């Protein structure tokens, strides 16, 4: 049993691009149902990744990708926060 060399591949919920975690903004819902966007510490829970690109946020919102991935009914605040982080 050596150290694991496994590097998880992240996929953008907007465009489907794959990459490492540094390429994306991470959205996590912990077991208490609290949602963290771009947290500066590791949060354990159900996670989603999205490019730092407003087009991906718009795509994900249109297709309700975040709701499905995180099992949340209303993600409007999260999309708003993502847009704030990305700016334009
Ligand atoms: Zn993307």
PDB file of the backbone (N, CA, C, O) and the ligand in Angstrom, with CONECT records:
HET     ZN  A 101       1
ATOM      1  N   UNK A   1       0.838  -1.198   0.000  1.00  0.00           N
ATOM      2  CA  UNK A   1       0.000   0.000   0.000  1.00  0.00           C
ATOM      3  C   UNK A   1       0.875   1.250   0.000  1.00  0.00           C
ATOM      4  O   UNK A   1       1.343   1.650   1.066  1.00  0.00           O
ATOM      5  N   UNK A   2       1.110   1.871  -1.124  1.00  0.00           N
ATOM      6  CA  UNK A   2       1.847   3.132  -1.173  1.00  0.00           C
ATOM      7  C   UNK A   2       0.895   4.301  -1.058  1.00  0.00           C
ATOM      8  O   UNK A   2      -0.313   4.149  -0.873  1.00  0.00           O
ATOM      9  N   UNK A   3       1.479   5.449  -1.174  1.00  0.00           N
ATOM     10  CA  UNK A   3       0.645   6.647  -1.173  1.00  0.00           C
ATOM     11  C   UNK A   3      -0.175   6.674  -2.465  1.00  0.00           C
ATOM     12  O   UNK A   3       0.336   6.357  -3.539  1.00  0.00           O
ATOM     13  N   UNK A   4      -1.401   7.039  -2.355  1.00  0.00           N
ATOM     14  CA  UNK A   4      -2.256   7.071  -3.536  1.00  0.00           C
ATOM     15  C   UNK A   4      -1.814   8.146  -4.512  1.00  0.00           C
ATOM     16  O   UNK A   4      -1.565   9.288  -4.125  1.00  0.00           O
ATOM     17  N   UNK A   5      -1.719   7.775  -5.768  1.00  0.00           N
ATOM     18  CA  UNK A   5      -1.364   8.747  -6.794  1.00  0.00           C
ATOM     19  C   UNK A   5      -2.618   9.220  -7.527  1.00  0.00           C
ATOM     20  O   UNK A   5      -2.535   9.954  -8.512  1.00  0.00           O
ATOM     21  N   UNK A   6      -3.759   8.796  -7.043  1.00  0.00           N
ATOM     22  CA  UNK A   6      -5.015   9.114  -7.722  1.00  0.00           C
ATOM     23  C   UNK A   6      -5.329  10.599  -7.668  1.00  0.00           C
ATOM     24  O   UNK A   6      -5.435  11.174  -6.585  1.00  0.00           O
ATOM     25  N   UNK A   7      -5.477  11.212  -8.809  1.00  0.00           N
ATOM     26  CA  UNK A   7      -5.862  12.614  -8.878  1.00  0.00           C
ATOM     27  C   UNK A   7      -7.260  12.707  -9.472  1.00  0.00           C
ATOM     28  O   UNK A   7      -7.462  12.415 -10.651  1.00  0.00           O
ATOM     29  N   UNK A   8      -8.210  13.110  -8.662  1.00  0.00           N
ATOM     30  CA  UNK A   8      -9.569  13.170  -9.190  1.00  0.00           C
ATOM     31  C   UNK A   8      -9.691  14.198 -10.314  1.00  0.00           C
ATOM     32  O   UNK A   8      -9.099  15.276 -10.255  1.00  0.00           O
ATOM     33  N   UNK A   9     -10.446  13.854 -11.306  1.00  0.00           N
ATOM     34  CA  UNK A   9     -10.697  14.781 -12.402  1.00  0.00           C
ATOM     35  C   UNK A   9     -12.006  15.496 -12.124  1.00  0.00           C
ATOM     36  O   UNK A   9     -13.022  14.868 -11.824  1.00  0.00           O
ATOM     37  N   UNK A  10     -11.969  16.815 -12.228  1.00  0.00           N
ATOM     38  CA  UNK A  10     -13.183  17.607 -12.037  1.00  0.00           C
ATOM     39  C   UNK A  10     -13.789  17.959 -13.380  1.00  0.00           C
ATOM     40  O   UNK A  10     -13.080  18.139 -14.370  1.00  0.00           O
ATOM     41  N   UNK A  11     -15.083  18.052 -13.400  1.00  0.00           N
ATOM     42  CA  UNK A  11     -15.782  18.402 -14.635  1.00  0.00           C
ATOM     43  C   UNK A  11     -16.657  19.620 -14.401  1.00  0.00           C
ATOM     44  O   UNK A  11     -17.427  19.655 -13.441  1.00  0.00           O
ATOM     45  N   UNK A  12     -16.548  20.607 -15.255  1.00  0.00           N
ATOM     46  CA  UNK A  12     -17.371  21.813 -15.139  1.00  0.00           C
ATOM     47  C   UNK A  12     -18.838  21.465 -15.387  1.00  0.00           C
ATOM     48  O   UNK A  12     -19.170  20.793 -16.364  1.00  0.00           O
ATOM     49  N   UNK A  13     -19.712  21.930 -14.488  1.00  0.00           N
ATOM     50  CA  UNK A  13     -21.137  21.642 -14.667  1.00  0.00           C
ATOM     51  C   UNK A  13     -21.751  22.505 -15.771  1.00  0.00           C
ATOM     52  O   UNK A  13     -22.893  22.280 -16.173  1.00  0.00           O
ATOM     53  N   UNK A  14     -20.998  23.489 -16.257  1.00  0.00           N
ATOM     54  CA  UNK A  14     -21.512  24.332 -17.340  1.00  0.00           C
ATOM     55  C   UNK A  14     -21.158  23.763 -18.701  1.00  0.00           C
ATOM     56  O   UNK A  14     -22.040  23.408 -19.483  1.00  0.00           O
ATOM     57  N   UNK A  15     -19.858  23.675 -18.984  1.00  0.00           N
ATOM     58  CA  UNK A  15     -19.418  23.295 -20.330  1.00  0.00           C
ATOM     59  C   UNK A  15     -18.927  21.855 -20.420  1.00  0.00           C
ATOM     60  O   UNK A  15     -18.735  21.345 -21.524  1.00  0.00           O
ATOM     61  N   UNK A  16     -18.720  21.190 -19.291  1.00  0.00           N
ATOM     62  CA  UNK A  16     -18.277  19.801 -19.325  1.00  0.00           C
ATOM     63  C   UNK A  16     -16.776  19.631 -19.454  1.00  0.00           C
ATOM     64  O   UNK A  16     -16.291  18.506 -19.578  1.00  0.00           O
ATOM     65  N   UNK A  17     -16.023  20.740 -19.428  1.00  0.00           N
ATOM     66  CA  UNK A  17     -14.565  20.669 -19.513  1.00  0.00           C
ATOM     67  C   UNK A  17     -14.003  19.974 -18.279  1.00  0.00           C
ATOM     68  O   UNK A  17     -14.483  20.182 -17.165  1.00  0.00           O
ATOM     69  N   UNK A  18     -12.988  19.152 -18.489  1.00  0.00           N
ATOM     70  CA  UNK A  18     -12.357  18.468 -17.369  1.00  0.00           C
ATOM     71  C   UNK A  18     -11.049  19.137 -16.999  1.00  0.00           C
ATOM     72  O   UNK A  18     -10.356  19.690 -17.854  1.00  0.00           O
ATOM     73  N   UNK A  19     -10.714  19.082 -15.713  1.00  0.00           N
ATOM     74  CA  UNK A  19      -9.453  19.665 -15.296  1.00  0.00           C
ATOM     75  C   UNK A  19      -9.171  19.387 -13.836  1.00  0.00           C
ATOM     76  O   UNK A  19      -9.906  18.651 -13.178  1.00  0.00           O
ATOM     77  N   UNK A  20      -8.103  19.982 -13.335  1.00  0.00           N
ATOM     78  CA  UNK A  20      -7.758  19.861 -11.926  1.00  0.00           C
ATOM     79  C   UNK A  20      -8.534  20.861 -11.106  1.00  0.00           C
ATOM     80  O   UNK A  20      -9.193  21.748 -11.650  1.00  0.00           O
ATOM     81  N   UNK A  21      -8.457  20.719  -9.783  1.00  0.00           N
ATOM     82  CA  UNK A  21      -9.329  21.565  -8.977  1.00  0.00           C
ATOM     83  C   UNK A  21      -8.947  23.046  -9.031  1.00  0.00           C
ATOM     84  O   UNK A  21      -9.775  23.912  -8.751  1.00  0.00           O
ATOM     85  N   UNK A  22      -7.696  23.334  -9.390  1.00  0.00           N
ATOM     86  CA  UNK A  22      -7.277  24.735  -9.485  1.00  0.00           C
ATOM     87  C   UNK A  22      -7.957  25.465 -10.640  1.00  0.00           C
ATOM     88  O   UNK A  22      -8.009  26.695 -10.666  1.00  0.00           O
ATOM     89  N   UNK A  23      -8.476  24.693 -11.594  1.00  0.00           N
ATOM     90  CA  UNK A  23      -9.106  25.306 -12.762  1.00  0.00           C
ATOM     91  C   UNK A  23     -10.531  25.782 -12.500  1.00  0.00           C
ATOM     92  O   UNK A  23     -11.097  26.534 -13.292  1.00  0.00           O
ATOM     93  N   UNK A  24     -11.101  25.342 -11.394  1.00  0.00           N
ATOM     94  CA  UNK A  24     -12.527  25.566 -11.190  1.00  0.00           C
ATOM     95  C   UNK A  24     -12.844  26.247  -9.864  1.00  0.00           C
ATOM     96  O   UNK A  24     -12.030  26.276  -8.941  1.00  0.00           O
ATOM     97  N   UNK A  25     -14.055  26.793  -9.805  1.00  0.00           N
ATOM     98  CA  UNK A  25     -14.628  27.223  -8.534  1.00  0.00           C
ATOM     99  C   UNK A  25     -15.399  26.013  -8.005  1.00  0.00           C
ATOM    100  O   UNK A  25     -16.144  25.358  -8.735  1.00  0.00           O
ATOM    101  N   UNK A  26     -15.200  25.741  -6.730  1.00  0.00           N
ATOM    102  CA  UNK A  26     -15.867  24.586  -6.138  1.00  0.00           C
ATOM    103  C   UNK A  26     -17.078  25.034  -5.324  1.00  0.00           C
ATOM    104  O   UNK A  26     -17.022  26.016  -4.583  1.00  0.00           O
ATOM    105  N   UNK A  27     -18.156  24.303  -5.479  1.00  0.00           N
ATOM    106  CA  UNK A  27     -19.363  24.556  -4.698  1.00  0.00           C
ATOM    107  C   UNK A  27     -19.637  23.273  -3.915  1.00  0.00           C
ATOM    108  O   UNK A  27     -19.731  22.194  -4.499  1.00  0.00           O
ATOM    109  N   UNK A  28     -19.765  23.393  -2.603  1.00  0.00           N
ATOM    110  CA  UNK A  28     -19.949  22.192  -1.792  1.00  0.00           C
ATOM    111  C   UNK A  28     -21.151  22.341  -0.871  1.00  0.00           C
ATOM    112  O   UNK A  28     -21.366  23.394  -0.270  1.00  0.00           O
ATOM    113  N   UNK A  29     -21.918  21.286  -0.773  1.00  0.00           N
ATOM    114  CA  UNK A  29     -22.995  21.237   0.215  1.00  0.00           C
ATOM    115  C   UNK A  29     -22.600  20.223   1.272  1.00  0.00           C
ATOM    116  O   UNK A  29     -22.377  19.052   0.966  1.00  0.00           O
ATOM    117  N   UNK A  30     -22.512  20.674   2.521  1.00  0.00           N
ATOM    118  CA  UNK A  30     -22.118  19.740   3.576  1.00  0.00           C
ATOM    119  C   UNK A  30     -23.333  18.951   4.079  1.00  0.00           C
ATOM    120  O   UNK A  30     -24.453  19.126   3.600  1.00  0.00           O
ATOM    121  N   UNK A  31     -23.078  18.084   5.053  1.00  0.00           N
ATOM    122  CA  UNK A  31     -24.163  17.193   5.464  1.00  0.00           C
ATOM    123  C   UNK A  31     -25.287  17.923   6.195  1.00  0.00           C
ATOM    124  O   UNK A  31     -26.376  17.371   6.356  1.00  0.00           O
ATOM    125  N   UNK A  32     -25.041  19.149   6.637  1.00  0.00           N
ATOM    126  CA  UNK A  32     -26.099  19.944   7.257  1.00  0.00           C
ATOM    127  C   UNK A  32     -26.890  20.755   6.238  1.00  0.00           C
ATOM    128  O   UNK A  32     -27.807  21.495   6.594  1.00  0.00           O
ATOM    129  N   UNK A  33     -26.525  20.608   4.970  1.00  0.00           N
ATOM    130  CA  UNK A  33     -27.240  21.321   3.919  1.00  0.00           C
ATOM    131  C   UNK A  33     -26.728  22.729   3.686  1.00  0.00           C
ATOM    132  O   UNK A  33     -27.323  23.482   2.914  1.00  0.00           O
ATOM    133  N   UNK A  34     -25.618  23.104   4.351  1.00  0.00           N
ATOM    134  CA  UNK A  34     -25.033  24.426   4.124  1.00  0.00           C
ATOM    135  C   UNK A  34     -24.197  24.388   2.847  1.00  0.00           C
ATOM    136  O   UNK A  34     -23.483  23.421   2.582  1.00  0.00           O
ATOM    137  N   UNK A  35     -24.301  25.453   2.070  1.00  0.00           N
ATOM    138  CA  UNK A  35     -23.579  25.505   0.806  1.00  0.00           C
ATOM    139  C   UNK A  35     -22.417  26.487   0.896  1.00  0.00           C
ATOM    140  O   UNK A  35     -22.575  27.606   1.384  1.00  0.00           O
ATOM    141  N   UNK A  36     -21.277  26.069   0.433  1.00  0.00           N
ATOM    142  CA  UNK A  36     -20.069  26.899   0.444  1.00  0.00           C
ATOM    143  C   UNK A  36     -19.598  27.085  -0.990  1.00  0.00           C
ATOM    144  O   UNK A  36     -19.429  26.116  -1.731  1.00  0.00           O
ATOM    145  N   UNK A  37     -19.392  28.327  -1.370  1.00  0.00           N
ATOM    146  CA  UNK A  37     -18.900  28.622  -2.714  1.00  0.00           C
ATOM    147  C   UNK A  37     -17.475  29.129  -2.596  1.00  0.00           C
ATOM    148  O   UNK A  37     -17.202  30.100  -1.890  1.00  0.00           O
ATOM    149  N   UNK A  38     -16.564  28.456  -3.301  1.00  0.00           N
ATOM    150  CA  UNK A  38     -15.171  28.894  -3.330  1.00  0.00           C
ATOM    151  C   UNK A  38     -14.585  29.028  -1.918  1.00  0.00           C
ATOM    152  O   UNK A  38     -13.855  29.979  -1.642  1.00  0.00           O
ATOM    153  N   UNK A  39     -14.897  28.095  -1.036  1.00  0.00           N
ATOM    154  CA  UNK A  39     -14.408  28.167   0.343  1.00  0.00           C
ATOM    155  C   UNK A  39     -12.890  28.060   0.362  1.00  0.00           C
ATOM    156  O   UNK A  39     -12.296  27.362  -0.460  1.00  0.00           O
ATOM    157  N   UNK A  40     -12.261  28.766   1.315  1.00  0.00           N
ATOM    158  CA  UNK A  40     -10.802  28.714   1.355  1.00  0.00           C
ATOM    159  C   UNK A  40     -10.282  27.548   2.184  1.00  0.00           C
ATOM    160  O   UNK A  40      -9.071  27.368   2.317  1.00  0.00           O
ATOM    161  N   UNK A  41     -11.188  26.760   2.739  1.00  0.00           N
ATOM    162  CA  UNK A  41     -10.757  25.531   3.393  1.00  0.00           C
ATOM    163  C   UNK A  41     -11.529  24.360   2.790  1.00  0.00           C
ATOM    164  O   UNK A  41     -12.516  24.549   2.079  1.00  0.00           O
ATOM    165  N   UNK A  42     -11.066  23.160   3.086  1.00  0.00           N
ATOM    166  CA  UNK A  42     -11.698  21.969   2.544  1.00  0.00           C
ATOM    167  C   UNK A  42     -13.023  21.713   3.257  1.00  0.00           C
ATOM    168  O   UNK A  42     -13.062  21.584   4.480  1.00  0.00           O
ATOM    169  N   UNK A  43     -14.108  21.642   2.484  1.00  0.00           N
ATOM    170  CA  UNK A  43     -15.411  21.320   3.051  1.00  0.00           C
ATOM    171  C   UNK A  43     -15.777  19.932   2.546  1.00  0.00           C
ATOM    172  O   UNK A  43     -15.641  19.649   1.356  1.00  0.00           O
ATOM    173  N   UNK A  44     -16.234  19.079   3.428  1.00  0.00           N
ATOM    174  CA  UNK A  44     -16.594  17.744   2.995  1.00  0.00           C
ATOM    175  C   UNK A  44     -18.082  17.675   2.704  1.00  0.00           C
ATOM    176  O   UNK A  44     -18.905  18.144   3.489  1.00  0.00           O
ATOM    177  N   UNK A  45     -18.404  17.102   1.600  1.00  0.00           N
ATOM    178  CA  UNK A  45     -19.803  16.967   1.232  1.00  0.00           C
ATOM    179  C   UNK A  45     -19.934  16.750  -0.258  1.00  0.00           C
ATOM    180  O   UNK A  45     -18.985  16.344  -0.928  1.00  0.00           O
ATOM    181  N   UNK A  46     -21.115  17.023  -0.765  1.00  0.00           N
ATOM    182  CA  UNK A  46     -21.380  16.849  -2.176  1.00  0.00           C
ATOM    183  C   UNK A  46     -20.858  18.070  -2.921  1.00  0.00           C
ATOM    184  O   UNK A  46     -21.212  19.198  -2.577  1.00  0.00           O
ATOM    185  N   UNK A  47     -20.038  17.870  -3.917  1.00  0.00           N
ATOM    186  CA  UNK A  47     -19.397  19.002  -4.572  1.00  0.00           C
ATOM    187  C   UNK A  47     -19.708  19.129  -6.051  1.00  0.00           C
ATOM    188  O   UNK A  47     -20.028  18.155  -6.732  1.00  0.00           O
ATOM    189  N   UNK A  48     -19.603  20.353  -6.522  1.00  0.00           N
ATOM    190  CA  UNK A  48     -19.740  20.626  -7.951  1.00  0.00           C
ATOM    191  C   UNK A  48     -18.631  21.602  -8.335  1.00  0.00           C
ATOM    192  O   UNK A  48     -18.147  22.366  -7.500  1.00  0.00           O
ATOM    193  N   UNK A  49     -18.244  21.567  -9.582  1.00  0.00           N
ATOM    194  CA  UNK A  49     -17.171  22.438 -10.063  1.00  0.00           C
ATOM    195  C   UNK A  49     -17.630  23.209 -11.280  1.00  0.00           C
ATOM    196  O   UNK A  49     -18.394  22.708 -12.105  1.00  0.00           O
ATOM    197  N   UNK A  50     -17.152  24.434 -11.377  1.00  0.00           N
ATOM    198  CA  UNK A  50     -17.514  25.251 -12.538  1.00  0.00           C
ATOM    199  C   UNK A  50     -16.333  26.140 -12.920  1.00  0.00           C
ATOM    200  O   UNK A  50     -15.593  26.610 -12.055  1.00  0.00           O
ATOM    201  N   UNK A  51     -16.164  26.365 -14.225  1.00  0.00           N
ATOM    202  CA  UNK A  51     -15.093  27.248 -14.704  1.00  0.00           C
ATOM    203  C   UNK A  51     -15.311  28.660 -14.175  1.00  0.00           C
ATOM    204  O   UNK A  51     -16.429  29.043 -13.830  1.00  0.00           O
ATOM    205  N   UNK A  52     -14.235  29.420 -14.118  1.00  0.00           N
ATOM    206  CA  UNK A  52     -14.364  30.838 -13.760  1.00  0.00           C
ATOM    207  C   UNK A  52     -14.807  31.611 -14.994  1.00  0.00           C
ATOM    208  O   UNK A  52     -14.073  32.444 -15.525  1.00  0.00           O
ATOM    209  N   UNK A  53     -16.001  31.319 -15.427  1.00  0.00           N
ATOM    210  CA  UNK A  53     -16.498  31.887 -16.673  1.00  0.00           C
ATOM    211  C   UNK A  53     -18.013  32.076 -16.569  1.00  0.00           C
ATOM    212  O   UNK A  53     -18.757  31.126 -16.329  1.00  0.00           O
ATOM    213  N   UNK A  54     -18.444  33.307 -16.753  1.00  0.00           N
ATOM    214  CA  UNK A  54     -19.868  33.614 -16.656  1.00  0.00           C
ATOM    215  C   UNK A  54     -20.729  32.812 -17.622  1.00  0.00           C
ATOM    216  O   UNK A  54     -21.901  32.549 -17.350  1.00  0.00           O
ATOM    217  N   UNK A  55     -20.145  32.424 -18.750  1.00  0.00           N
ATOM    218  CA  UNK A  55     -20.900  31.631 -19.727  1.00  0.00           C
ATOM    219  C   UNK A  55     -21.242  30.251 -19.158  1.00  0.00           C
ATOM    220  O   UNK A  55     -22.320  29.713 -19.412  1.00  0.00           O
ATOM    221  N   UNK A  56     -20.324  29.698 -18.397  1.00  0.00           N
ATOM    222  CA  UNK A  56     -20.568  28.385 -17.786  1.00  0.00           C
ATOM    223  C   UNK A  56     -21.622  28.497 -16.685  1.00  0.00           C
ATOM    224  O   UNK A  56     -22.452  27.604 -16.519  1.00  0.00           O
ATOM    225  N   UNK A  57     -21.583  29.596 -15.939  1.00  0.00           N
ATOM    226  CA  UNK A  57     -22.585  29.813 -14.896  1.00  0.00           C
ATOM    227  C   UNK A  57     -23.972  29.915 -15.540  1.00  0.00           C
ATOM    228  O   UNK A  57     -24.934  29.317 -15.058  1.00  0.00           O
ATOM    229  N   UNK A  58     -24.064  30.679 -16.633  1.00  0.00           N
ATOM    230  CA  UNK A  58     -25.343  30.841 -17.324  1.00  0.00           C
ATOM    231  C   UNK A  58     -25.852  29.508 -17.862  1.00  0.00           C
ATOM    232  O   UNK A  58     -27.041  29.201 -17.774  1.00  0.00           O
ATOM    233  N   UNK A  59     -24.934  28.722 -18.420  1.00  0.00           N
ATOM    234  CA  UNK A  59     -25.321  27.412 -18.962  1.00  0.00           C
ATOM    235  C   UNK A  59     -25.813  26.486 -17.871  1.00  0.00           C
ATOM    236  O   UNK A  59     -26.834  25.814 -18.019  1.00  0.00           O
ATOM    237  N   UNK A  60     -25.072  26.458 -16.767  1.00  0.00           N
ATOM    238  CA  UNK A  60     -25.436  25.575 -15.654  1.00  0.00           C
ATOM    239  C   UNK A  60     -26.794  25.976 -15.078  1.00  0.00           C
ATOM    240  O   UNK A  60     -27.607  25.125 -14.716  1.00  0.00           O
ATOM    241  N   UNK A  61     -27.021  27.286 -15.003  1.00  0.00           N
ATOM    242  CA  UNK A  61     -28.279  27.776 -14.455  1.00  0.00           C
ATOM    243  C   UNK A  61     -29.448  27.392 -15.361  1.00  0.00           C
ATOM    244  O   UNK A  61     -30.496  26.942 -14.898  1.00  0.00           O
ATOM    245  N   UNK A  62     -29.241  27.580 -16.649  1.00  0.00           N
ATOM    246  CA  UNK A  62     -30.295  27.273 -17.617  1.00  0.00           C
ATOM    247  C   UNK A  62     -30.694  25.799 -17.563  1.00  0.00           C
ATOM    248  O   UNK A  62     -31.864  25.451 -17.725  1.00  0.00           O
ATOM    249  N   UNK A  63     -29.709  24.950 -17.335  1.00  0.00           N
ATOM    250  CA  UNK A  63     -29.980  23.505 -17.334  1.00  0.00           C
ATOM    251  C   UNK A  63     -30.172  22.934 -15.931  1.00  0.00           C
ATOM    252  O   UNK A  63     -30.259  21.719 -15.759  1.00  0.00           O
ATOM    253  N   UNK A  64     -30.238  23.809 -14.934  1.00  0.00           N
ATOM    254  CA  UNK A  64     -30.437  23.373 -13.543  1.00  0.00           C
ATOM    255  C   UNK A  64     -29.408  22.347 -13.084  1.00  0.00           C
ATOM    256  O   UNK A  64     -29.722  21.439 -12.314  1.00  0.00           O
ATOM    257  N   UNK A  65     -28.186  22.500 -13.562  1.00  0.00           N
ATOM    258  CA  UNK A  65     -27.156  21.513 -13.239  1.00  0.00           C
ATOM    259  C   UNK A  65     -26.806  21.503 -11.751  1.00  0.00           C
ATOM    260  O   UNK A  65     -26.565  20.449 -11.161  1.00  0.00           O
ATOM    261  N   UNK A  66     -26.785  22.690 -11.161  1.00  0.00           N
ATOM    262  CA  UNK A  66     -26.391  22.772  -9.756  1.00  0.00           C
ATOM    263  C   UNK A  66     -27.453  22.118  -8.867  1.00  0.00           C
ATOM    264  O   UNK A  66     -27.127  21.398  -7.924  1.00  0.00           O
ATOM    265  N   UNK A  67     -28.704  22.373  -9.175  1.00  0.00           N
ATOM    266  CA  UNK A  67     -29.799  21.774  -8.410  1.00  0.00           C
ATOM    267  C   UNK A  67     -29.686  20.264  -8.419  1.00  0.00           C
ATOM    268  O   UNK A  67     -29.854  19.595  -7.399  1.00  0.00           O
ATOM    269  N   UNK A  68     -29.394  19.745  -9.612  1.00  0.00           N
ATOM    270  CA  UNK A  68     -29.319  18.289  -9.735  1.00  0.00           C
ATOM    271  C   UNK A  68     -28.092  17.725  -9.057  1.00  0.00           C
ATOM    272  O   UNK A  68     -28.161  16.709  -8.366  1.00  0.00           O
ATOM    273  N   UNK A  69     -26.961  18.393  -9.257  1.00  0.00           N
ATOM    274  CA  UNK A  69     -25.717  17.866  -8.705  1.00  0.00           C
ATOM    275  C   UNK A  69     -25.714  17.926  -7.177  1.00  0.00           C
ATOM    276  O   UNK A  69     -25.286  16.985  -6.509  1.00  0.00           O
ATOM    277  N   UNK A  70     -26.195  19.038  -6.640  1.00  0.00           N
ATOM    278  CA  UNK A  70     -26.151  19.218  -5.179  1.00  0.00           C
ATOM    279  C   UNK A  70     -27.455  18.820  -4.500  1.00  0.00           C
ATOM    280  O   UNK A  70     -27.556  18.858  -3.274  1.00  0.00           O
ATOM    281  N   UNK A  71     -28.436  18.444  -5.280  1.00  0.00           N
ATOM    282  CA  UNK A  71     -29.755  18.084  -4.762  1.00  0.00           C
ATOM    283  C   UNK A  71     -30.343  19.218  -3.917  1.00  0.00           C
ATOM    284  O   UNK A  71     -30.691  19.048  -2.748  1.00  0.00           O
ATOM    285  N   UNK A  72     -30.434  20.373  -4.563  1.00  0.00           N
ATOM    286  CA  UNK A  72     -31.011  21.568  -3.944  1.00  0.00           C
ATOM    287  C   UNK A  72     -32.162  22.039  -4.820  1.00  0.00           C
ATOM    288  O   UNK A  72     -32.106  21.920  -6.044  1.00  0.00           O
ATOM    289  N   UNK A  73     -33.193  22.567  -4.202  1.00  0.00           N
ATOM    290  CA  UNK A  73     -34.318  23.032  -5.014  1.00  0.00           C
ATOM    291  C   UNK A  73     -34.074  24.432  -5.563  1.00  0.00           C
ATOM    292  O   UNK A  73     -34.461  24.736  -6.691  1.00  0.00           O
ATOM    293  N   UNK A  74     -33.434  25.284  -4.770  1.00  0.00           N
ATOM    294  CA  UNK A  74     -33.240  26.661  -5.213  1.00  0.00           C
ATOM    295  C   UNK A  74     -31.765  27.046  -5.149  1.00  0.00           C
ATOM    296  O   UNK A  74     -31.162  27.070  -4.076  1.00  0.00           O
ATOM    297  N   UNK A  75     -31.203  27.343  -6.300  1.00  0.00           N
ATOM    298  CA  UNK A  75     -29.773  27.665  -6.349  1.00  0.00           C
ATOM    299  C   UNK A  75     -29.535  29.101  -6.795  1.00  0.00           C
ATOM    300  O   UNK A  75     -28.406  29.461  -7.127  1.00  0.00           O
ATOM    301  N   UNK A  76     -30.571  29.921  -6.810  1.00  0.00           N
ATOM    302  CA  UNK A  76     -30.434  31.286  -7.334  1.00  0.00           C
ATOM    303  C   UNK A  76     -29.328  32.061  -6.609  1.00  0.00           C
ATOM    304  O   UNK A  76     -28.536  32.758  -7.244  1.00  0.00           O
ATOM    305  N   UNK A  77     -29.278  31.937  -5.285  1.00  0.00           N
ATOM    306  CA  UNK A  77     -28.257  32.649  -4.504  1.00  0.00           C
ATOM    307  C   UNK A  77     -26.848  32.188  -4.879  1.00  0.00           C
ATOM    308  O   UNK A  77     -25.906  32.980  -4.916  1.00  0.00           O
ATOM    309  N   UNK A  78     -26.731  30.902  -5.152  1.00  0.00           N
ATOM    310  CA  UNK A  78     -25.409  30.353  -5.480  1.00  0.00           C
ATOM    311  C   UNK A  78     -24.943  30.881  -6.833  1.00  0.00           C
ATOM    312  O   UNK A  78     -23.782  31.256  -6.994  1.00  0.00           O
ATOM    313  N   UNK A  79     -25.853  30.907  -7.803  1.00  0.00           N
ATOM    314  CA  UNK A  79     -25.475  31.441  -9.117  1.00  0.00           C
ATOM    315  C   UNK A  79     -25.090  32.918  -8.998  1.00  0.00           C
ATOM    316  O   UNK A  79     -24.153  33.386  -9.645  1.00  0.00           O
ATOM    317  N   UNK A  80     -25.828  33.629  -8.165  1.00  0.00           N
ATOM    318  CA  UNK A  80     -25.531  35.046  -7.971  1.00  0.00           C
ATOM    319  C   UNK A  80     -24.130  35.211  -7.379  1.00  0.00           C
ATOM    320  O   UNK A  80     -23.360  36.079  -7.792  1.00  0.00           O
ATOM    321  N   UNK A  81     -23.822  34.359  -6.404  1.00  0.00           N
ATOM    322  CA  UNK A  81     -22.516  34.425  -5.762  1.00  0.00           C
ATOM    323  C   UNK A  81     -21.401  34.077  -6.753  1.00  0.00           C
ATOM    324  O   UNK A  81     -20.337  34.697  -6.751  1.00  0.00           O
ATOM    325  N   UNK A  82     -21.660  33.086  -7.592  1.00  0.00           N
ATOM    326  CA  UNK A  82     -20.668  32.708  -8.612  1.00  0.00           C
ATOM    327  C   UNK A  82     -20.406  33.878  -9.551  1.00  0.00           C
ATOM    328  O   UNK A  82     -19.260  34.174  -9.891  1.00  0.00           O
ATOM    329  N   UNK A  83     -21.479  34.537  -9.965  1.00  0.00           N
ATOM    330  CA  UNK A  83     -21.312  35.688 -10.863  1.00  0.00           C
ATOM    331  C   UNK A  83     -20.541  36.812 -10.189  1.00  0.00           C
ATOM    332  O   UNK A  83     -19.752  37.510 -10.826  1.00  0.00           O
ATOM    333  N   UNK A  84     -20.780  36.980  -8.883  1.00  0.00           N
ATOM    334  CA  UNK A  84     -20.022  38.003  -8.133  1.00  0.00           C
ATOM    335  C   UNK A  84     -18.533  37.663  -8.103  1.00  0.00           C
ATOM    336  O   UNK A  84     -17.679  38.530  -8.291  1.00  0.00           O
ATOM    337  N   UNK A  85     -18.238  36.380  -7.860  1.00  0.00           N
ATOM    338  CA  UNK A  85     -16.840  35.943  -7.783  1.00  0.00           C
ATOM    339  C   UNK A  85     -16.145  36.133  -9.118  1.00  0.00           C
ATOM    340  O   UNK A  85     -15.011  36.609  -9.179  1.00  0.00           O
ATOM    341  N   UNK A  86     -16.829  35.758 -10.180  1.00  0.00           N
ATOM    342  CA  UNK A  86     -16.228  35.833 -11.512  1.00  0.00           C
ATOM    343  C   UNK A  86     -16.131  37.283 -11.993  1.00  0.00           C
ATOM    344  O   UNK A  86     -15.152  37.678 -12.626  1.00  0.00           O
ATOM    345  N   UNK A  87     -17.170  38.069 -11.679  1.00  0.00           N
ATOM    346  CA  UNK A  87     -17.201  39.435 -12.171  1.00  0.00           C
ATOM    347  C   UNK A  87     -17.350  39.468 -13.680  1.00  0.00           C
ATOM    348  O   UNK A  87     -17.723  38.465 -14.289  1.00  0.00           O
ATOM    349  N   UNK A  88     -17.067  40.600 -14.286  1.00  0.00           N
ATOM    350  CA  UNK A  88     -17.042  40.578 -15.757  1.00  0.00           C
ATOM    351  C   UNK A  88     -16.298  41.771 -16.353  1.00  0.00           C
ATOM    352  O   UNK A  88     -16.195  41.887 -17.575  1.00  0.00           O
TER     353      UNK A  88
HETATM  354 ZN    ZN A 101     -17.004  25.434 -17.985  1.00  0.00          ZN
END
